[in-house]
Amino acid sequence: MNRLFPYPVLTLALFVMWILLTGFSPGHVLLGGLVAALVSRTMLSLKPEPTGFRPSLAIFRLAGLVLADIVRSNFAVARIILFKPAERHSGFLHLPVELRNPYALAVLAVIITATPGTLWVQHDARRHVILIHVLDLIDEETWIRFIKDRYERLLLEIFE
């Protein structure tokens, strides 16, 4: 079975997405199955490296923290923009990271960019430093501790 569908989860996800987007009919089921199987086989030529992902409860803790932070940041950014536009002190900060896994770094990039008021700008792989833009940057050290304690620690537990 692995030879026919080398990435079964990807195959199933593509098939389900195809059916959801095009509707359920015999022709679409057949075509969706064919496309899902071919795309899954195409992934063999890309040879993705192992993710280092280790399932744990840290995933749920991280997801909960990120969700809460996104909601909280939406209100904070709205308050800054609507009521204190002149008092805003935006700036850049250099965040040293212990993460080396590219998948963990990608997750951290998504978390930082998805949170209103922050934006991942650059990653220096040689120095292991991330450049982040913060809308309301008052204390750089507080932001660095916040990201390292809240996100990086859990990502290290999940990926490395």
HELIX and SHEET records of a PDB file:
HELIX    1   1 PRO A    8  THR A   22  1                                  15    
HELIX    2   2 PRO A   26  LEU A   46  1                                  21    
HELIX    3   3 ALA A   58  PHE A   83  1                                  26    
HELIX    4   4 PRO A   85  GLU A   87  5                                   3    
HELIX    5   5 PRO A  102  ALA A  114  1                                  13    
HELIX    6   6 GLU A  140  ILE A  147  1                                   8    
HELIX    7   7 LYS A  148  GLU A  152  3                                   5    
HELIX    8   8 ARG A  153  PHE A  159  1                                   7    
SHEET    1   A 3 GLY A  91  PRO A  96  0                                        
SHEET    2   A 3 VAL A 129  VAL A 134 -1                                        
SHEET    3   A 3 THR A 118  ASP A 124 -1                                        
END                                                                             
